[in-house]
Amino acid sequence: MTTRMNSFITMFRKGDVGKGFAQADFIIERKFKTQFIEHSYIEPEAILAEPSEQGGVKITGCVQNLFSTRRSVASMLILILLVFQIIQSTLGGSFAARMKR
């Protein structure tokens, strides 16, 4: 049995890369190598989703943007926004490292 889940992808676009290359006086291409080190976050990158008493979904977690989290989960589950309650737990120091979306 195969379960199909909705995927959620956010793409950021700023400017026109092709136009930028076309207008550039110089284009320098090089390869760079760096060490294989990834820092660890203080807070977990996880949430808890559970049915609420009112028939909706209660989500608790370390989220930085409550509204985009609610919108993303509603989109993936194909549900309306009104059924979601987001509870923000205590945040650690993200320093923008977790801002992937």
Steps between C-alpha positions, in 0.01 A plus 500: 500500500639836401416812696516825311574812698477857386837664462568855605781692335571869542716664236666836543588701194660840493617660181575351161817287502521479120465876468763550770750280314418674171567843652813398693837635390675192643385154598737306723424134560694296755449195717520536877539228760434530870500270800206271576376672815140575591414680819223372727195694606401540862132435441361194323391530139173324564137565584224304668170482314198354676123505459336780695182467706315725253571267208797690360876459526713634786866554409766571762862565414797729456372697206616848412209600281164378625305616197720340234514177704121490517469578129758234404341224707150591379623481141664160552197351675250675271309652791376854569707728723227534762544144628862560610621625834874577513671517839851640496728336754809670636752581228874466520743714306446443129712787369323459163657155441160331507340750265503262204160599364 
